[in-house]
Amino acid sequence: MRIALTGATGFVGRRCVDRFLARGWNVRAWYRGANPPDREGVDWIAGELDDTNAAVNLIDDCDHIVHTALTRGGDNFMDEPEDSVAYYQTNVLGTLRLIEAARRRFVSKANANSRFVFLSSGAVHQKVADELPLDERHPLWPATMYGACKASVETLVHAYGFSGKLNAVTLRPVSIVGIDDPITDSKWFDMVRSIAEGKQGDQVDVSGGGKVVYVDDVVSAIEMMMETEQPIAGNTYNLCSGFVTSHQVAMIAKELTGSQVELIGKPKENKTSMRTDKIEALGMRFSNETELKNLVANMIASARR
């Protein structure tokens, strides 16, 4: 099987490459700049979003398309772009060009099972209606251009999927966590290092927290979308492994290190739980606290090197 993958050098994309290649699948991905990344096993081709020819070249002879790429507005995904029109042009209309190229590629019955998997974001829910369940039917109320672009593409997936033009589906993860490269970029790393290296009398603020999904769970969901025999075209599926507080992470770090640092700050409360019944009905199983403990243990090992 050959997978066309956008965003292959990103956090989720790198993990997709690892898993896909381990399964014996072929991976084709875009690169920008003079030379392709130093990653063997990938069929790298020059290209990026908002380039019709690059979209056609990417998906030629591929069985499925996994779209995780995003052109950022700054150093962080959530940073507001200086040019909102150009940002929208690249990320939304660029994705539409990719969708259209996929539709033309998969129009024959021979490609009826080919999928277009779009990775959205929980940022489409930056404002939440507290009286409604946070499921896939909840209103989309973003408060950033990042969230607005993700929400816009979700509507394109609905339109193409429900109309039968393309077997397209959306996955909507909350904050994605895991061991990043470098590991110092991983969520909670600085806090865990402060606990591991701290001395009695030191204080560490642990007042944060939020909904998270482990990166390996995201990749498992992507694989499921390409392999399930259930009808998924046009649908959106929430991805959330659970609500994790910084206090919870800190207590694991203290237990593993024997640290005597003092934890300060009130643990954050989960006001609205995200529903994941829909994808669980397809067989998806999310990681539990064991994955969190393994994640913290890896951070501690790195901090002590």
C-alpha positions in Angstrom: 0.0 0.0 0.0 1.2 3.5 -0.9 0.3 6.5 1.4 0.6 10.1 0.3 1.5 12.0 3.5 1.6 15.8 4.1 3.3 17.2 7.1 5.7 14.2 7.3 8.4 16.2 9.1 5.9 17.4 11.9 5.2 15.8 15.2 2.4 13.5 14.0 3.8 13.1 10.6 7.1 11.7 11.8 5.3 9.1 13.9 3.1 8.2 10.9 6.2 7.6 8.8 7.7 5.3 11.5 4.5 3.3 11.8 3.7 3.1 8.1 7.1 2.0 7.2 7.1 -0.6 10.0 4.0 -2.1 8.4 5.7 -2.4 5.1 3.7 0.5 3.5 5.2 2.9 1.0 5.2 6.6 1.9 5.4 9.5 -0.4 5.8 13.0 1.2 6.5 16.6 0.3 9.6 18.5 1.3 10.4 22.2 1.1 13.9 23.7 0.5 16.9 22.6 -1.5 17.2 19.0 -0.2 14.8 16.3 1.2 15.0 15.4 4.9 17.6 12.8 6.0 15.0 10.1 6.5 15.4 6.8 4.5 12.4 4.9 3.2 10.3 7.9 2.2 9.7 8.9 -1.4 10.4 12.6 -1.0 9.1 15.0 -3.7 9.3 18.8 -3.7 6.0 20.5 -3.0 3.8 22.3 -0.5 0.2 23.3 0.0 -1.5 25.7 -2.5 0.4 24.2 -5.4 -1.9 22.3 -7.7 0.9 20.5 -9.6 2.6 19.5 -6.3 -0.8 18.0 -5.1 -1.1 15.9 -8.3 2.5 14.7 -8.1 2.1 13.8 -4.4 -1.0 11.5 -4.8 -0.1 9.9 -8.2 -0.4 6.1 -7.8 -1.2 6.4 -4.1 -3.9 4.4 -2.3 -4.7 6.8 0.5 -3.9 10.4 1.5 -3.2 11.5 5.0 -3.2 15.3 5.4 -1.5 16.6 8.6 0.3 19.6 7.1 -0.3 23.2 8.1 1.5 26.4 7.2 2.0 28.2 10.5 1.3 31.8 11.3 4.3 32.0 13.6 6.5 29.8 15.8 3.5 28.2 17.4 0.4 26.7 15.7 -1.8 29.0 17.6 0.1 32.2 16.7 -2.0 34.6 14.7 -0.7 35.2 11.1 0.4 38.6 10.0 -1.4 38.1 6.7 -4.7 36.3 7.5 -5.8 36.2 3.8 -2.5 34.5 2.7 -2.8 32.1 5.7 -6.3 31.1 4.7 -5.4 30.9 1.0 -2.6 28.4 1.8 -4.2 26.3 4.4 -7.9 26.1 3.3 -7.8 26.7 -0.4 -4.5 24.7 -0.6 -6.3 21.8 1.1 -9.2 22.2 -1.3 -6.8 21.8 -4.2 -5.5 18.7 -2.6 -9.0 17.3 -2.1 -9.9 18.0 -5.7 -6.7 16.3 -6.9 -7.7 13.3 -4.7 -11.2 13.3 -6.1 -9.9 13.1 -9.7 -7.4 10.4 -8.7 -9.9 8.2 -6.9 -12.9 8.8 -9.2 -12.8 5.2 -10.6 -14.5 2.3 -9.0 -11.1 0.6 -8.7 -10.2 3.3 -6.1 -13.5 3.2 -4.3 -11.9 2.2 -1.0 -9.2 4.9 -1.1 -9.5 7.4 1.8 -8.6 11.1 2.4 -7.9 11.5 6.1 -7.7 15.1 7.4 -6.2 15.9 10.7 -8.2 18.7 12.3 -7.9 20.1 15.8 -9.8 20.6 19.1 -9.2 24.3 18.4 -12.4 24.3 16.5 -14.0 24.3 20.0 -12.2 27.3 21.7 -15.6 28.5 22.8 -17.8 25.7 24.2 -21.6 25.7 24.9 -21.5 24.3 28.4 -25.1 23.0 28.2 -24.3 20.8 25.2 -22.3 17.6 25.1 -18.8 18.0 23.5 -19.3 15.5 20.8 -19.0 15.7 17.0 -22.3 17.5 16.7 -21.2 20.4 19.0 -21.1 23.8 17.3 -17.7 24.8 15.9 -16.7 28.1 17.6 -13.0 28.8 17.0 -11.4 31.9 18.3 -8.2 31.9 16.2 -7.4 31.8 12.5 -5.8 28.4 13.2 -9.1 27.0 14.6 -11.1 28.8 11.9 -9.1 27.2 9.1 -9.4 23.8 10.6 -13.2 24.3 11.0 -13.4 25.4 7.3 -11.6 22.4 6.1 -13.9 20.1 8.1 -16.9 21.5 6.2 -15.1 20.7 2.9 -14.6 17.1 4.1 -18.3 17.0 5.0 -19.3 18.3 1.6 -17.1 15.9 -0.4 -17.7 12.9 1.8 -21.5 13.1 2.2 -22.0 13.9 -1.5 -20.1 10.8 -2.4 -17.4 12.7 -4.3 -14.6 11.5 -2.1 -14.2 9.0 0.7 -13.0 11.8 3.0 -12.9 11.8 6.8 -11.8 14.1 9.6 -10.0 13.2 12.8 -10.2 15.9 15.5 -7.5 15.5 18.2 -7.2 17.7 21.3 -3.7 18.7 22.5 -1.3 16.0 21.2 1.3 14.8 23.6 4.2 12.4 23.4 8.0 12.3 23.1 9.0 15.0 20.6 12.2 15.4 18.8 14.1 16.9 20.5 12.6 15.6 23.7 13.0 19.0 25.3 10.1 20.2 23.1 7.8 17.6 24.6 4.9 18.9 26.7 5.6 18.9 30.4 9.4 18.3 29.9 10.5 21.5 31.6 8.2 20.8 34.7 9.4 17.2 34.9 13.0 18.3 34.7 12.5 20.8 37.4 11.1 18.1 39.7 13.9 15.6 38.8 16.6 18.1 39.4 15.0 20.1 42.2 16.0 20.1 45.8 14.0 20.2 49.1 12.6 23.7 49.5 12.2 24.3 45.7 8.8 25.0 44.4 7.2 23.9 41.1 4.0 25.4 39.8 1.6 22.6 38.7 -1.6 24.6 38.1 -2.1 23.7 34.5 -3.9 20.9 32.7 -6.1 20.0 29.8 -7.6 17.5 27.4 -4.8 15.5 25.7 -4.4 12.6 23.2 -1.3 10.6 22.9 0.5 10.8 19.6 0.5 7.1 19.1 -3.3 7.1 19.6 -3.6 9.6 16.8 -1.6 7.5 14.5 -3.7 4.4 15.4 -6.8 6.4 14.6 -5.3 7.4 11.2 -4.6 3.8 10.4 -8.1 2.8 11.4 -9.6 5.3 9.0 -7.7 3.7 6.2 -8.5 0.2 7.1 -12.1 0.1 8.6 -14.8 -1.4 6.5 -17.4 0.8 8.2 -18.9 3.7 6.2 -17.0 6.8 7.3 -17.1 9.3 4.4 -17.9 12.8 5.4 -17.7 12.1 9.2 -15.7 13.6 11.9 -14.2 11.7 14.9 -13.1 13.2 18.2 -9.7 12.0 19.6 -9.1 12.4 23.3 -7.2 10.1 25.6 -8.4 12.0 28.7 -8.0 15.0 30.9 -4.5 15.3 32.4 -3.5 17.9 35.0 0.0 19.2 35.5 -0.4 18.1 39.2 -1.0 14.5 38.0 2.1 14.5 35.9 4.1 16.1 38.7 3.0 13.4 41.2 4.2 10.7 38.8 7.5 12.5 38.4 7.9 12.8 42.2 7.1 9.1 42.7 9.6 8.0 40.1 12.4 10.3 41.3 11.8 10.6 45.0 12.0 14.4 44.6 11.2 16.5 47.7 10.2 19.6 45.7 7.0 21.4 46.8 4.2 21.5 44.3 2.2 24.7 44.3 -0.9 25.9 42.4 -4.4 24.6 42.3 -4.9 21.6 39.8 -7.1 22.6 36.8 -10.6 21.1 36.6 -12.1 19.5 33.6 -15.3 21.5 33.0 -16.5 19.7 29.8 -15.5 16.1 28.9 -14.9 15.4 25.2 -17.0 12.5 23.9 -15.2 9.8 21.9 -18.0 7.2 21.7 -18.2 7.6 18.0 -14.7 6.4 17.1 -14.7 3.9 20.0 -17.7 2.3 18.3 -15.4 1.5 15.4 -13.0 -0.3 17.7 -10.7 2.5 18.8 -9.1 2.1 22.3 -7.3 5.0 23.8 -4.2 4.7 26.0 -4.5 5.0 29.8 -2.3 6.3 32.6 0.3 3.6 31.9 1.2 5.6 28.7 1.5 8.8 30.8 3.8 7.1 33.3 6.0 5.8 30.4 6.1 9.3 29.0 7.2 10.9 32.3 9.8 8.1 32.8 11.4 8.8 29.4 11.5 12.5 30.2 13.2 11.8 33.6 15.8 9.6 31.9 16.6 12.3 29.4 16.8 15.0 32.0 19.3 13.0 34.0 21.7 12.3 31.1 
